[in-house]
Amino acid sequence: MPIKPERAALSFRRLRVDRDHPASIVELARAYSIRMPDTHLFSHATAALIHGIWLPDRLEADRRLHVTVPAGTRAPQVAGIVGHEGADGPIHRLYGFPVTGLLRTWIDLSPFLSRGELVAAADYLCSGRDPQHTPDELRAVAAALTGRRGCRALRVAAALARAAVDSPQETKTRLFLVDAGIPEPIVNFVIRNSDGYFVARVDLAWPRFRVCIEYEGDGHRSDARQFRKDITRRERIEDEDWRMVRITDDDLKNGGSELLRRVRTALTDRGGRW
């Protein structure tokens, strides 16, 4: 038996007020979607979380749902819902939810993200071995936007977007180094031996100087098998006369001065001048 709209609204409110077991965005969206008209769709941060786009903690923790409706129609007036007008693109369905597409979601997020955060979201759109979008596509879309809030930020972010980035931390590190005046490293560079055989894929690299950066997450330290693999992998890389700079989250804290010193030292030792 279909759930009546007022019953669906009640279910949605109950999910929101259960503070001992707070509902996830997916649970909230599932409860609310029962009452959504066919022309409404999830957008902004809600669509980003459904798509799996990386978001900063402040947006990921926000339990309000963003819903966009066609221009000229009334946005929902419900507690816990942020309504937006202007659903002018196709409605995508993902895991059963009506959502804005990846590009539209990225565009909608632009007023709410910093430069680095918007680049990290752009990098996500271009990530993976079979990406759904390319940096060139993002640049073309951003260039065509005029008179829209956030369009300048989108053009800047699109210019800085790169393909095949694996994590927002890689984006943050890359931008941090470039902003400090260090030449931009290549993302996910493949190191090969003298015979052309694969040795390793590294997060960031300056092939001319044979210097690379590897970002180490918590799993690299807590998993014994991964730790042993990392040791062997590093030795294989160094056997090819590469110098590796290993970094963690802590290296970007307090201004990152020590990280800059280490990278500059590695590059200048290999002949880098800028």
C-alpha positions in Angstrom: 0.0 0.0 0.0 1.5 3.4 -1.0 2.6 5.7 1.8 0.6 8.9 1.9 2.6 12.1 1.7 1.7 13.1 5.3 2.9 9.7 6.5 6.1 10.0 4.5 6.7 13.4 6.0 6.3 12.0 9.5 8.8 9.2 8.7 11.2 11.8 7.5 10.9 13.9 10.7 11.4 10.8 12.8 14.6 10.0 11.0 15.9 13.5 11.6 15.1 13.7 15.3 16.6 10.3 16.4 19.8 11.8 17.9 21.1 8.5 19.3 21.2 7.0 15.8 21.4 9.9 13.3 20.2 9.0 9.9 22.6 9.1 6.9 21.9 11.3 4.0 20.9 8.2 2.0 18.4 7.2 4.6 17.0 10.7 4.8 16.8 10.9 1.0 15.1 7.5 0.8 12.5 8.6 3.4 11.8 11.9 1.7 11.9 10.6 -1.9 8.6 8.8 -1.3 6.7 12.1 -1.3 8.8 13.9 -4.0 7.0 15.0 -7.2 8.4 13.6 -10.4 9.8 17.0 -11.4 11.9 17.4 -8.2 15.4 16.0 -7.7 18.1 16.0 -5.2 20.9 18.5 -5.9 23.9 20.3 -4.4 25.5 18.6 -1.5 22.9 15.9 -1.3 23.4 14.9 -4.9 27.2 15.1 -4.4 27.0 12.6 -1.5 24.8 10.2 -3.5 27.2 10.4 -6.4 30.1 9.8 -4.1 31.8 13.2 -4.8 34.2 14.2 -2.1 32.9 17.0 0.2 34.5 18.8 3.1 33.4 17.7 6.6 31.2 20.7 7.2 29.0 19.8 4.2 29.1 16.0 4.7 27.9 16.4 8.3 25.0 18.7 7.3 21.9 16.5 7.4 19.7 18.9 5.4 18.5 17.7 2.0 18.9 19.9 -1.0 16.0 19.6 -3.5 15.8 21.5 -6.8 12.5 22.2 -8.6 11.7 23.5 -12.0 12.0 27.3 -12.4 8.7 29.1 -11.6 7.5 26.4 -9.2 7.5 26.5 -5.5 10.3 24.8 -3.7 9.4 22.5 -0.8 8.7 24.1 2.5 9.6 21.3 4.9 11.9 21.3 7.9 15.3 19.8 7.0 14.9 20.6 3.3 16.8 23.4 1.4 14.8 24.2 -1.7 16.3 25.5 -4.9 14.7 26.6 -8.2 15.9 26.1 -11.7 16.0 22.4 -12.5 16.9 22.9 -16.2 18.8 19.7 -17.1 18.0 16.0 -17.4 17.0 14.1 -14.2 19.4 11.3 -13.6 18.5 8.3 -11.5 21.2 6.9 -9.2 20.5 4.0 -6.8 16.8 4.8 -7.3 17.2 8.5 -6.5 16.4 11.4 -8.9 19.6 13.5 -8.8 21.4 16.2 -10.8 24.2 14.9 -13.1 27.8 15.1 -12.1 28.6 18.3 -14.0 25.4 20.1 -12.8 26.2 19.0 -9.2 29.7 20.4 -9.5 28.4 23.7 -10.8 25.8 23.9 -8.1 28.4 23.4 -5.4 30.7 26.2 -6.6 29.3 29.0 -4.2 29.8 26.7 -1.2 33.4 25.4 -1.8 36.8 27.0 -1.5 39.1 27.0 -4.5 40.9 23.8 -3.3 37.7 22.1 -2.5 36.2 22.8 -5.8 39.3 21.5 -7.6 39.1 18.3 -5.5 35.5 17.9 -6.6 36.5 18.5 -10.2 39.4 16.0 -9.9 36.8 13.4 -8.7 34.8 13.9 -11.9 37.9 13.2 -13.9 39.2 10.3 -11.7 39.6 6.6 -12.4 40.8 4.7 -15.4 37.6 5.3 -17.3 36.5 8.8 -16.1 33.0 10.1 -16.9 34.5 13.6 -17.7 37.8 15.1 -18.6 39.4 18.4 -17.6 38.9 19.7 -21.1 35.1 19.1 -20.7 35.1 20.9 -17.4 36.9 23.9 -18.9 34.5 24.1 -21.8 31.5 23.9 -19.5 32.9 26.5 -17.1 33.8 28.9 -20.0 30.2 28.8 -21.3 28.8 29.9 -17.9 28.0 33.6 -17.7 26.2 35.6 -15.1 25.9 32.8 -12.7 27.1 32.9 -9.1 30.3 31.0 -8.8 31.1 30.9 -12.5 34.5 32.6 -12.0 35.4 30.0 -9.3 34.4 27.2 -11.7 36.7 28.5 -14.5 39.6 28.7 -12.0 38.9 25.2 -10.7 38.5 23.7 -14.2 41.9 25.2 -15.2 43.4 23.4 -12.2 41.6 20.1 -12.6 43.7 17.0 -13.6 42.8 13.5 -14.7 43.4 10.3 -12.7 43.7 11.9 -9.3 43.0 9.3 -6.6 42.2 11.4 -3.6 41.4 14.9 -2.4 44.7 14.8 -0.4 46.6 14.5 -3.6 44.7 17.5 -5.0 45.5 19.5 -1.8 49.2 18.6 -1.9 49.5 19.4 -5.6 47.9 22.8 -5.2 49.9 23.6 -2.0 53.2 22.9 -3.9 52.2 24.9 -6.9 51.0 27.9 -4.8 54.4 27.8 -3.1 56.2 28.3 -6.4 57.2 24.7 -7.0 56.7 23.4 -10.6 53.6 21.3 -10.9 54.1 17.6 -10.6 52.6 15.0 -12.9 49.7 13.1 -11.3 49.8 9.3 -11.1 53.0 8.9 -13.0 54.1 5.4 -14.1 57.8 4.6 -13.4 59.3 2.0 -15.7 62.7 0.4 -15.7 65.3 0.7 -18.4 63.7 -2.2 -20.3 60.3 -0.4 -20.2 58.7 -2.7 -17.7 56.3 -1.3 -15.1 57.8 -0.6 -11.7 55.2 1.5 -9.9 52.6 4.2 -10.2 53.3 7.2 -7.9 51.0 9.9 -6.7 53.0 12.9 -7.8 56.2 13.1 -9.8 58.8 15.3 -11.5 60.2 12.8 -14.0 62.9 15.2 -15.2 64.4 15.1 -11.7 63.4 11.6 -10.8 61.6 12.8 -7.7 58.2 11.6 -6.6 55.7 12.0 -3.7 53.7 9.2 -2.2 50.8 10.0 0.1 50.5 7.5 3.0 47.1 7.0 4.5 46.4 5.3 7.8 46.1 1.9 6.1 49.7 2.0 5.1 50.7 2.1 8.8 48.1 -0.2 10.4 48.1 -3.0 7.9 51.3 -5.2 8.3 51.0 -6.7 4.8 50.6 -3.3 3.2 53.5 -2.0 5.3 55.8 -4.8 3.9 54.6 -4.2 0.4 55.4 -0.5 0.8 59.0 -1.2 1.8 59.5 -3.5 -1.2 57.9 -1.0 -3.5 60.0 1.9 -2.3 63.2 -0.1 -2.7 62.2 -1.0 -6.3 61.6 2.7 -7.0 64.9 3.7 -5.5 66.6 1.0 -7.5 65.6 3.0 -10.6 67.4 6.1 -9.1 64.2 7.8 -8.0 64.0 9.8 -4.8 60.7 9.4 -2.9 59.2 11.9 -0.5 56.6 10.2 1.7 54.0 12.4 3.3 50.9 12.1 5.6 48.1 14.4 6.6 50.4 15.9 9.2 52.7 17.3 6.6 50.1 19.8 5.4 49.4 21.1 8.9 50.8 24.3 10.4 51.6 25.8 7.0 53.4 22.8 5.6 56.9 24.4 5.9 58.7 21.1 6.6 57.0 19.5 3.5 58.2 22.4 1.4 61.7 22.1 2.7 61.8 18.4 2.0 60.4 18.7 -1.5 62.7 21.6 -2.4 65.7 19.8 -1.1 64.9 16.7 -3.1 64.4 18.7 -6.3 67.5 20.9 -5.9 69.6 17.9 -5.1 68.6 16.5 -8.4 69.4 19.8 -10.3 66.0 21.6 -10.0 66.2 25.3 -10.4 63.3 27.8 -10.6 
